[in-house]
Amino acid sequence: MSEELRQRLREAAGTHRPDRERMLARIERGMSEPLTAGVRPARRGPAAGWARVVGVTAGVAGVLAVGGFAVGAALRPDDGPRQTVAVSPTPDPPSPAATSHGPEPSATPTGRPSHSAPRTDDSASAPATPSKSADDRPPAVPDASSTSDGPLWSDGSVDPGSNDYWGQSDVTFRTKEQLSALTVELKVAQTGAVADTGSWRSLPSEDFTVSVEERDGFLVYRWVLRPGKSVPVGEFVFAGQYDHADGGRDASDDTYTVSARTGAGEPAAVGGDFE
């Protein structure tokens, strides 16, 4: 289509004004046309007349619409890019097997861990206690009466800081060899109102387990070297502290024992009383 023709169509479309009165007069003329001679007109109700009016009006509107579409098509440039609309393909209908029932439930509910801790009893969960070798067992406390045995030497004494209502008993021992096992036991006779107030040792406290109990008329302090620990060569003090009845206290019935095992596995034991 040439540019000149397009220009004319644009001008014609811009100057065109539909004559509404002329169209209505034409419609009325068509409705009042005389009938053919000798033919009896058929009775027509108001509904048929209005149907005819509506039909003619729709025809005129259709002509105007087609004309407008033609003018618009002529005025649209041909060299512009055409818009392409992508249409998604129609999905295939689901198979009967997929719609007949839902998915199979999984063995593990969604949102929960895929495993749980097994239920066990205390006997199964408790670790087995390893058997102790002879070197790991604390040495038996003998009824020692000598203050020296092999590499060991010992002494028992009431600390000078003791007074009329409180006392401290010191067990001092010396070793010439490293010890792989050690047990120190102090027995304070119950002379009246004797009660524990504490204890201490010159070796590291974390290397020993400590117990205090009343047994057979005595307040018994017991220190046991933990397995895997050792005592170096040297002199050390183990002390038990206690309250007692007012006045001077007689310590002649107090005793102590020190039993040990050397690094070579040789046992040694010393003991005595308090003067």
C-alpha positions as CSV (number, residue, x, y, z in Angstrom):
1,M,0.0,0.0,0.0
2,S,1.5,3.3,-1.1
3,E,2.0,6.2,1.3
4,E,-0.4,8.4,-0.8
5,L,-3.3,5.9,-0.3
6,R,-2.6,5.7,3.4
7,Q,-2.7,9.5,3.6
8,R,-6.1,9.6,1.8
9,L,-7.6,6.9,4.1
10,R,-6.4,8.8,7.1
11,E,-8.1,12.0,5.9
12,A,-11.3,10.1,5.0
13,A,-11.4,8.5,8.4
14,G,-10.8,11.8,10.1
15,T,-13.6,13.6,8.2
16,H,-16.2,10.8,8.2
17,R,-19.2,11.5,10.5
18,P,-22.0,8.9,10.5
19,D,-25.5,10.4,9.7
20,R,-27.6,9.0,12.5
21,E,-30.8,10.7,11.4
22,R,-30.5,9.4,7.9
23,M,-30.0,5.9,9.1
24,L,-33.1,6.1,11.4
25,A,-35.2,7.6,8.6
26,R,-34.1,4.7,6.3
27,I,-35.2,2.2,9.0
28,E,-38.6,3.8,9.4
29,R,-39.1,3.9,5.6
30,G,-38.4,0.2,5.5
31,M,-40.9,-0.5,8.2
32,S,-43.7,1.5,6.4
33,E,-43.3,0.2,2.8
34,P,-46.7,-0.6,1.1
35,L,-47.7,-4.2,0.7
36,T,-48.1,-5.9,-2.6
37,A,-51.6,-5.7,-4.1
38,G,-53.9,-8.7,-3.4
39,V,-51.7,-10.0,-0.6
40,R,-53.2,-9.9,2.8
41,P,-50.6,-8.8,5.3
42,A,-49.8,-11.2,8.1
43,R,-50.6,-10.1,11.6
44,R,-47.4,-9.1,13.4
45,G,-47.3,-8.4,17.0
46,P,-45.2,-5.7,18.6
47,A,-42.5,-8.3,19.4
48,A,-41.9,-9.0,15.7
49,G,-41.7,-5.3,14.9
50,W,-39.1,-4.7,17.5
51,A,-37.1,-7.8,16.4
52,R,-37.0,-6.3,13.0
53,V,-35.7,-3.0,14.3
54,V,-33.1,-4.7,16.4
55,G,-31.9,-6.8,13.4
56,V,-31.5,-3.7,11.2
57,T,-29.7,-1.8,13.9
58,A,-27.3,-4.7,14.5
59,G,-26.6,-4.9,10.8
60,V,-25.8,-1.2,10.6
61,A,-23.5,-1.4,13.6
62,G,-21.8,-4.4,12.1
63,V,-21.1,-2.5,8.9
64,L,-19.7,0.5,10.8
65,A,-17.5,-1.9,12.9
66,V,-16.1,-3.6,9.8
67,G,-15.4,-0.3,8.2
68,G,-13.6,1.0,11.2
69,F,-11.5,-2.2,11.4
70,A,-10.6,-1.9,7.7
71,V,-9.5,1.7,8.2
72,G,-7.4,0.8,11.3
73,A,-5.7,-2.1,9.5
74,A,-4.9,0.3,6.6
75,L,-3.4,2.8,9.0
76,R,-1.3,0.3,10.9
77,P,2.3,0.3,9.7
78,D,3.5,-2.9,8.1
79,D,7.1,-2.6,8.9
80,G,6.7,-2.7,12.7
81,P,7.6,-5.8,14.7
82,R,4.7,-8.2,15.2
83,Q,3.9,-9.4,18.7
84,T,4.0,-13.1,19.3
85,V,2.0,-14.7,22.1
86,A,3.4,-17.9,23.5
87,V,0.7,-20.4,24.4
88,S,1.6,-23.1,26.9
89,P,0.8,-26.6,25.8
90,T,-2.3,-28.2,27.3
91,P,-1.1,-30.6,30.1
92,D,-1.9,-34.2,29.7
93,P,-4.7,-35.5,31.9
94,P,-3.6,-37.4,35.0
95,S,-3.6,-41.2,34.8
96,P,-6.2,-43.1,36.8
97,A,-3.5,-44.6,39.0
98,A,-2.3,-41.1,40.1
99,T,-5.9,-39.9,40.9
100,S,-7.3,-43.0,42.5
101,H,-5.3,-42.6,45.8
102,G,-2.7,-40.4,47.5
103,P,1.0,-41.1,47.8
104,E,2.1,-44.0,49.9
105,P,3.0,-42.8,53.5
106,S,6.7,-42.8,54.2
107,A,8.0,-44.9,57.1
108,T,9.3,-41.7,58.8
109,P,6.8,-38.7,59.3
110,T,7.8,-35.5,57.6
111,G,9.6,-33.0,59.9
112,R,10.9,-35.6,62.3
113,P,14.3,-37.1,62.5
114,S,14.9,-40.2,60.5
115,H,16.2,-42.0,63.5
116,S,15.7,-42.1,67.2
117,A,17.9,-43.2,70.1
118,P,17.5,-46.9,70.9
119,R,15.9,-47.6,74.2
120,T,18.2,-49.4,76.4
121,D,18.3,-50.3,80.1
122,D,20.8,-49.2,82.6
123,S,22.7,-52.4,82.4
124,A,23.2,-52.1,78.7
125,S,24.1,-48.4,78.7
126,A,26.5,-48.5,81.7
127,P,30.1,-48.9,80.6
128,A,31.8,-52.0,81.7
129,T,34.1,-51.5,84.6
130,P,37.6,-52.4,83.5
131,S,39.3,-55.0,85.6
132,K,42.1,-53.5,87.7
133,S,45.5,-54.9,87.6
134,A,47.6,-55.5,90.7
135,D,49.4,-52.2,90.2
136,D,46.1,-50.2,90.1
137,R,44.6,-51.6,93.3
138,P,45.4,-49.7,96.5
139,P,47.6,-51.6,98.8
140,A,46.0,-53.3,101.8
141,V,46.4,-51.4,105.1
142,P,48.5,-53.7,107.3
143,D,48.7,-53.7,111.0
144,A,52.0,-52.0,110.9
145,S,54.0,-51.3,114.0
146,S,57.3,-50.3,112.6
147,T,58.1,-46.7,111.5
148,S,60.4,-47.9,108.7
149,D,60.0,-50.5,105.9
150,G,62.1,-50.6,102.7
151,P,62.0,-47.1,101.2
152,L,59.5,-45.8,103.7
153,W,59.9,-44.0,107.0
154,S,57.1,-42.4,109.1
155,D,56.1,-40.5,112.3
156,G,52.9,-39.6,114.1
157,S,52.5,-36.5,116.2
158,V,49.9,-34.1,117.6
159,D,50.3,-30.7,115.9
160,P,51.6,-27.9,118.2
161,G,48.7,-25.7,117.2
162,S,46.2,-28.0,118.9
163,N,44.3,-26.5,122.0
164,D,41.8,-27.4,124.7
165,Y,38.8,-27.9,122.3
166,W,40.4,-28.6,118.9
167,G,43.2,-30.8,117.7
168,Q,45.2,-31.8,114.6
169,S,47.1,-35.1,114.2
170,D,49.9,-35.2,111.6
171,V,51.2,-38.3,109.8
172,T,54.6,-37.6,108.3
173,F,56.3,-40.1,106.0
174,R,59.3,-40.2,103.7
175,T,60.0,-42.3,100.7
176,K,63.2,-42.9,98.9
177,E,61.6,-44.3,95.8
178,Q,58.7,-43.3,93.6
179,L,55.4,-44.9,94.7
180,S,52.8,-46.2,92.3
181,A,50.2,-46.9,95.1
182,L,49.7,-45.3,98.5
183,T,47.1,-45.5,101.3
184,V,47.3,-43.4,104.4
185,E,44.9,-44.1,107.3
186,L,44.6,-42.0,110.5
187,K,42.5,-43.3,113.5
188,V,41.6,-40.7,116.2
189,A,40.1,-42.3,119.3
190,Q,36.7,-41.1,120.4
191,T,37.7,-39.6,123.7
192,G,34.6,-37.4,123.9
193,A,32.9,-35.1,121.4
194,V,35.5,-35.9,118.7
195,A,34.1,-34.6,115.4
196,D,35.7,-34.0,112.0
197,T,36.5,-30.4,111.0
198,G,38.6,-31.1,107.9
199,S,41.8,-32.5,106.6
200,W,44.7,-31.7,104.2
201,R,47.8,-33.2,102.6
202,S,51.0,-31.8,101.1
203,L,50.6,-33.8,97.9
204,P,48.1,-32.6,95.2
205,S,44.5,-33.0,96.4
206,E,43.3,-34.1,93.0
207,D,45.5,-37.1,93.1
208,F,43.7,-38.6,96.1
209,T,40.2,-39.8,97.2
210,V,39.4,-38.8,100.8
211,S,36.9,-40.4,103.2
212,V,36.1,-39.8,106.9
213,E,33.9,-42.1,109.0
214,E,33.3,-43.2,112.5
215,R,34.2,-46.9,113.0
216,D,34.7,-49.0,116.1
217,G,35.1,-46.0,118.5
218,F,37.5,-44.1,116.2
219,L,37.2,-41.2,113.7
220,V,38.9,-42.7,110.7
221,Y,40.6,-40.5,108.0
222,R,41.6,-42.3,104.8
223,W,43.6,-41.0,101.8
224,V,44.0,-43.3,98.7
225,L,46.1,-42.5,95.7
226,R,44.1,-42.5,92.5
227,P,45.0,-45.1,89.7
228,G,47.5,-43.7,87.3
229,K,48.9,-41.2,89.7
230,S,52.3,-41.5,91.5
231,V,54.1,-40.1,94.5
232,P,57.6,-38.8,93.9
233,V,60.6,-39.2,96.2
234,G,60.4,-36.9,99.2
235,E,58.8,-36.2,102.6
236,F,55.0,-35.5,102.9
237,V,52.4,-34.7,105.6
238,F,48.8,-35.9,105.9
239,A,46.7,-34.2,108.7
240,G,43.3,-34.8,110.2
241,Q,41.5,-32.0,112.1
242,Y,38.8,-32.4,114.7
243,D,37.0,-30.9,117.6
244,H,37.0,-32.6,121.0
245,A,35.7,-32.1,124.5
246,D,37.0,-29.2,126.5
247,G,40.3,-29.7,128.3
248,G,43.4,-31.6,127.4
249,R,42.9,-34.7,125.2
250,D,44.8,-38.0,125.6
251,A,46.1,-39.2,122.1
252,S,47.7,-42.4,123.4
253,D,45.1,-44.5,121.6
254,D,45.4,-42.8,118.2
255,T,47.2,-44.7,115.5
256,Y,48.1,-44.5,111.8
257,T,49.3,-46.7,109.0
258,V,51.0,-46.0,105.6
259,S,51.0,-48.7,103.0
260,A,52.5,-48.3,99.5
261,R,53.8,-50.0,96.4
262,T,57.0,-48.9,94.7
263,G,57.3,-48.4,91.0
264,A,58.9,-51.8,90.7
265,G,55.8,-53.3,92.4
266,E,57.4,-54.0,95.8
267,P,55.0,-53.5,98.8
268,A,56.0,-51.5,101.9
269,A,54.1,-50.5,105.0
270,V,54.8,-48.5,108.2
271,G,52.7,-47.4,111.1
272,G,52.7,-46.3,114.7
273,D,51.0,-44.2,117.4
274,F,51.0,-40.6,118.7
275,E,53.1,-39.7,121.7
